[in-house]
Amino acid sequence: MARRTRLGLSLSLALAACAAPERAAPPLDPVLSGREAKQLFGQVEGPSPRPSAVIGGYSGGCLAGAAQLPESGPTWQAMRLSRNRNWAHPAMIDFLTDLSRVAAAQPGWDGLYIGDLSQPRGGPMLTGHRSHQSGLDADIWMRPADRLDLTRAEREQLSSVSMRRARGAFTNDRWSRAHHEILKAAASDARVARIFVFPGAKVRMCAEAEGDRAWLRKIRPWWGHHYHVHVRLHCPGGARDCVAQDPPPPGDGCAEAQDWVDNILDPPPPDPDAPPPEPRPELTMADLPRQCATVLQSP
C-alpha cells in the first residue's frame, strides 16, 4: 500500500506551483483549482513522506504524514482492506489500540473490528463519507470482534450487525452492556471530541448511566450509525493548521436525544412550502486548504 502512486504528468505539472509551504505559496493553479478533490486524493495509495500534520477540518482537509493502522493486532482487526482507508493521524492509531484493549476485556469481545479511518493522504473520498478527511475520524463496528484471525477475504465478506429497532428509536436485542461500556470508555477519553450513534442508543445509555454523566455529552445522536459508531478526535496539540469543530452544547444531551426519538416515533408533518434540498456540490481543490496540494503532490 505504501508504494508511490503516479498521478500522471499532467497532475504533477499542475501541482508544481504549489510545492512551497502555504505562507510562501503562489495562488493555486487555475486548472487544478477546479478539479474534483476526491478524484485526486482517491488515486493515492500511500502517505506523504512528511511529518504528521492535520490540515483543515474534518469535512474539508487533508492529512500529511499519515500512519497506517496495522491490518491486525492483538486486540483488533482492520476491515475492508481493499478500500485502503486504514490511515490516520498517529493520535487516532494510539486511541484505537487503547480502546481495543478496553473492548477485549468485555464478555464476548476479543477486541474491535475497525472500519474506515481516512485515505493515505486524507481528503475527500471517492465514495461514502463527507468527513474522514483529516485523519481524526474512525468507524468502529458494532459487531463484537469474536475472531481476530479473519483472512483478507473474510474481512471483505463479513458484515457488521445493526443494533437499532423501530428506525433507530430503540436498541434491539443485540445491544449489550458491553456496547455501553466501550462507548463510555471512548467518550471518557480526553482525546475524543464527540461520538456519533443512533438516537435510541443514546437514550438507552442515558437511562442506564450511573454516577458521573459528563461523558454522555460527547455521545451525539445522528442518522444511521447503527452498524458502527463514529469516533472523532480533537485537534492534536500543536496542530496549528487543524480546524476544530465547535464543542457539543453544555449538559448531557439526553433531552436532545429524546427529542430525536420522539420525532422518529411521531414525525412532524412535512412543510409543503419547503423547497427541495439542493445537492451538495463536490469539493474541488480550491475548497481545500492550499497546503493540501502540497500534500497531494509529495513523492
Secondary structure, 3 states (H helix, E strand, C coil): CCCCCCCCHHHHHHHHHHCCCHHHCCCCCHHHHCCEHHHHHCCCCCCCCCCCEEEEECCEEEEECCEECCCEECCEEECCHHHCCCEECHHHHHHHHHHHHHHHCCCCCCCEEECCCECCCCCCCCCCCCCCCCCCEEEEECCCCCCCCCCHHHHHHCCCCCCEEHHHCEECCCCCHHHHHHHHHHHCCCCEEEEEECHHHHHHHHHHCCCCCHHHHHEEECCCCCCEEEEEECCCCCCCCECCCCCCCCCCCHHHHHHHHHHHHCCCCCCCCCCCCCCCCCCEHHHCCCHHHHHHHCC
